[in-house]
């Protein structure tokens, strides 16, 4: 036998052994998964739909973890609605669970779609030291089939808007954005895009996050009224308020903003555009940074179709240049980021909570009957006071006590914020807010 023939024969023998082993492993793989699931289900607590419904109704501290992919959530039309609900895909569970659950004795329920990943995820959390973890064995399809509360991923699937405009009071409309960070899925519509219709024309509050989103809002406005858009007002210099401005400029509509908002756009507009383009990808088409056409200081009054519309900058609040749109004849105010209620308010490095509270008193003195906040559905002064002013006071009082006692930054993580834990984005913002307030108050 030649050396060449020997090596050729040896190669085929090795290939046959490898192929045979692979085939055996492939055949055994499903059995191995079944065995893993069987073992996991023996070690965990499984609950059905009725038990989960009862648990969520009776204990608002329960944290619900959805480990499905975003594609699955979109395809099945949503997730279980619960204040303490967090989406952590299975592959990120070990890395992100500590961001949303600080106390390992917190009650947790994990779920997926077909109960294939959630038992293993539940067991994994138990192995990591979480003591009160349960698995919802029926999965999201069963919850949805039972017509129990769900949070949809898109309320207007045929539009770039997250939801289509609804009439708050006669003549005042708002397209309510998702109370979540801006994303490709919601097309950057995570704030409220409001508009006021008069006999003479329309005033729009917020240009939108991008050119195409502004165009989608304009399309909806034209379905409601044949009156032209006369003005677009920017509530502040954040991307979702101003990046759609060039669409409106193309329509010949003047853009109005506070002088500090104009400075913010000049300073960080292109950085915000780059972030939006990376996030929105093809949905960022045609978006450009443009400057407002008109600016003002403390107040600007517009009379449109006989209606008085006051643009008010009452003082510092959430971010530089924050303004409100006040309709004194209708007792309605569009607050922008002065007021929050359905999602936890965010506190940034440039936010001055002490001055925000001082500005709040001027805002409260208006005694508005109807409130359209920057995020979330229209509500009342009582509601936004509870979740904005009272929350800021709660944090500042708790931080003041820590500083008085000689405490350190790490002590803010023990501040009890449970009264606000049902608000959207709580898990991501609560500790960050406390940190920012501590750093702010250290030097007051």
N, C-alpha and C positions, 0 to 999 in steps of 0.2 A: 504494500500500500504506500503510495507516494505521500510525502509530507503535506502537499496541498490537499489531497483527498482526506487525509487524517484530520486536518484542521477544519475542513468543510463539514465532515461528519460530526466532529466534536461541537461545532457551532449549532448544528441542527438539533443535537441532543439537548444542549442548554436551552435553546429556544423552545423545545417541546416541554421541558420541565417548567420553564417560566410561564408558558401559556397555560399549562395544566394547573399550576398554582393560582394563576390569576382567575381562571374559570371557577375554581373551588371557592376562592375568596368572594368572587362576584355573586356566586350562588348563596354563600353563607351570609352576605351583607344584610339582606332583609331580615333574616332571623336575628342577627345581632342587634338591629334597631328595635325589633319587637321585644327582644329580651331587655334592652335598656329601658324601654317604655314600661314594660311590666314591672321591672324593679322599682322604677321611679314612682309609679302609681301605688305601690305598696308602702312607700315611705312618706308620701305627701298627703295632704288633705284636699280632696276634690269636692267642689260644690256645684250644684246645678243652677239653672236660671232663676228659679224661685228663691233659692237660698241667697244668691247674689243680689237679687232685687231687694230682699229684706235687709241684707247687710248694708247696702248702700243707702237705704232709706233711714236706717237707724244710727249709722256711724259715719259722720262726715269726715272723719280722720282717715278713713280707709284710702289707701293709695292704689289706684288701678293702673297696671302696666300693660300696655298693648305692645307685643313683641313682633307684630307683623311688619312687613316692608311697607313703604309708602305706596308702592304700586298696588299692593293688595288692598290697602285701605281705600285708595281711589277707586279700584275696580268694584269693591263691594259697597261703595257709597257711604263710607263713614266709619265712626267708632262709637263706643258706648259713651253716653254723655254723663259726666261726673266731674265735679269741681276739681278733685285731686286725680285727674287723669293725665298720664304721661305716655308718650310714644317713644319707646326705646327698642329699635330693631334687635332681634336676638343676638346678632353678632357684636353688638355694642353694649349688651346688658352689664357685663362685669365692669366695663369702663365707665359707664354713666350712671349707674344706680345710686352711687354715693352723692351725685349732684342733686338728686331729687328726694332721697330718703336719708336724712342725717342720723336718725335714731333707729337702731336695728330692731327695736321692739315695736316699731310702727306696723299696724296691720296692712298687709299687702295682698292684692289679688292679681294674678298673672293670667293673661288670656291670649289666644291667637285665633286661627280660623277653624282648623280641623282637629285641635287637641293633639297635635303631634309634637310641637315644639314647647308648648307651655308646661307640660309635666316636667320635662327636662330642665326648663328654665326655673321652675319652682324649686326643684331639687337643688339646683345650683345655688340659688339664693339662700336656701337653708344651710348648705355647706359653707357659705360665706358668713354665716352667723346671724342671718335675719330670722327672728324667732316666730313671727306670726305671718307666715306666707301660705296662701291657699291658691289652688288652681281652679279656674272656671272651665270645667270640662266640656260644656256645651258649645262654647266658642261664639264668636260674634254673629255668624249667620242665624243661630238660634235666638239670640237676643233681638235681632232685627225682625225676625219672623214673628216674634211675640209682640211686636209693636211697642216695645219699650223705648225709653228716651235714647236717641242717638244724636251725635253731632256730625252733620254732613261736611264733607270736604269741599263742596262747592254748591252754593245755593242757586247759582245761575250757570249751569254747565255749558250753555250755548253762547255765553258771553265771557270776555276777559274779566268782567266784574265778578267779585266774589258773591255779591247779591245785587239784585236790581233795585232801583230807587223805590222807596215807599213814601207816602205822604204823611208827614208828622202832624201838621195842622194845615188847613187850606192854604195852598200856595207855597208851602215850605216842604221840601223833599230831601231825603238823604239815602244814598246807597251805602249801607252799613258794611264796613270792611270786617274781615276775619280778625278776631281778637288773638292774634298770634303773630310771630315775626313775619316780615315779608318773605315770600318764597316764589319759586317758579310756579308752583301749584296755584297759589292765589294771585299770581301776576302782579305782586306788590300791592294788592288792594287789601291792606291791613289797617287802614284808617277810614274815617267817614268822609265821603265826597258828597257834600250837600249843595243844594241850590234853591234860590228864591225866585219864584215866578211872579212878575207884576204885569200890568197892562201894557207897559212900555218895553219890557225885556226881562232878561234873566241875569241874576248874579250868582256865580259859582264860587263855592268856598273849597279851595284846594285844587291844584292843577292835576294831581295824580302822580303816580310813581314813574310813569313812562309815557311816551307818545301814544302808543297803541291803547293804553288804558284810558287816557284822556279822550281819545277818539271814541272808545266804547261808551264812555259816560255821555259824550255829546250825542251819540246815536240814541241813547235812551231818553235824553232830554227832548230830542226832536220827535220822539214818539208821543210825548206828553203835551208839548206845546209847540205852536208855530212861531212863538216870540223868539227873537234873536238873543244870543248870549252877549251881554253888554260889558260885563266885567268878570274877571277871575281874581279872587282874593286869596293870598297865601297865608295860612295860619302861622307858619314859621318857616325856617330854612331847611327842615329835614327833607330827605329825598322824596318820601312819599307825598309830601305837600307841594313840591316845586318842580320835579324833574319832567313833568308833562307839559311844562309851560310853553315849549316851542310849538306844540300842536296848536294851542290856543292862539299864539302869535300868528301862526299861518292863517288862522281864521279871521285875523284882524281884531282880535279881542285884547284890550289892554290888561296887563298884569299889575296888580297893586299889592304892596307889601310894606311892612314896617321897615324903618331905616336899618335896624339891627339885623333883620332877615336878609336884606340886600347885602350887608357886610358878610353874613354867614355864607351866602351863596357864592360871593366873590372869593372867600377864603377856602371853602371846602367843597364847592359845587362839583368840581371835576373828580375829586376823590369819591364823592357819593355816586357820581355817574359810573365810575369804574367798578365800584362794588355792585351797583345795580346790574350792570352789563354782565358781570361774572355770574350773578344769581339768576337773572331773567333770560340770558342767552338770546334766542331768536326773538323773544318778546320785547327786547330792548331796541328793536329796529327803529331807526330814525330819531331816537331821543338825543337831544343836545342840551347843554347848559346855556340858558339865556337869562339875562338880568331883568328884574321887574321894570315896567315902564314908568310907574309912579310909586313914590314912597311917602310915608308920613311919620309923624312923631307919636304924640299921645292919642290923637283922635282924628278921624276923617269921617265926614257925614256925606252920604250919597242919597239923593232923592231920586227914586226910580219908580215911575208909574204912580206917583202920589204916595209911595211908601218911604218912610224914613229908615235908612239902614246906617247904623253907626258902627264904624270899625274902631275898636278900643284897645289901646295898650295901657293896661292899668298898673303895670309894674312887672318886675321879674317873677317868673314862675318856673315852669318846667324847663324851658330852653330859651336862648336869646331870641327876641323878636316875637314871642308868643302874643297873638292878638285874639280877640273875640269879636263876633259879629252879633250885634244887639238890635233887636227889632222892638223898640219901646211900645209901639202901637199894638203889637201882638203878644207882648210879654214873653218873647222867646229869645233864647240866646244860644248861639253856636259857639261853644267854649274853646274848641281846639284842645290843646293839652293842658289847659288850666285845670280840668276836672276829669276824673276817672270813676268808673263804678263796676264794670264787668270784668275788667282785667286789672291786675295789680299795677299801680303806677310805677314807672321806672325812674330811678334817681341817677342822674349822670354826674360826671366829675364837675361839670360847669353848673349844675343845679344848686341853687341856694335855697334850702328849705325854709330858713328863717324869713327871707324876703317873700317866698312863695306864700307863706301864711299871712304876711302883711298885705300882700296883693289880694289875697282871698277875701279879706274884709271889705275891700272896695267892690269886688265882684258880688259878694253876698248882699251888699246894700242895694243892688239893682232889683232884688226880689223877683227874679224871673219865675214865671209859672211853668214854662217848658224849657227843657235843657237838652240840647243835642251835643254830647261830648265828642271829644276827638276820636274815641274808640267806644264801641258798644252802642246799644240801642238808646233811643231818646228816653229821658227819665225826668226826675224832679230834683230840686235843690236839696231836699232832704237826703236823697240817695247819694248824690255826689259829695255832699258834705260828710256823710258817714265814711265813704271810701277814699276821700282825698284829704280834706282838712283833718278829720279825726285820726286817720292813719299817720299823717305827718306828725301830728301832736304826740301820738302814741310812741313813734320811734324816737322823737327828740326827747321825750320825757325819760324813756328807758335808757337812752345813751347818756343823758345828763346824770342819771343815777350811777351809771358805770364810771363815768369820769370823776364824779364826786367821791366815789369809794376807791379811787386810785386804780381802777380796772384797766385792762388792755384791749386791743382790737379783737382778740379771740373771744372775749366775753360777749361780744354782740351776737354771736351765733346762738346764745342761750336766751335771747330776747323772745318772749312769747308773742308770736304773730299769728297764732292759730285762728283768731277771729277773722282773718283775711285769707285763710288757706283755701277757701272755695273759689277764689278769683282765678281766672285764667292767668297763666305765666307766673303764678306764685312760686312754684318750685324753682324756677330759674332766677327770680329777681329778689326774693325775700332777703336772703343773706347779703347779696350785693348791695341792696338798698341800705341795710344796717351798716355795712362797711363805709359807704359813702357818707352817711350821716355822722358816723364816728369821726371820720377824717375832717369833715366840715366843722364839727363842734369843738374839736381839739384846739382850734385857733380862733374861736369866737371870743 
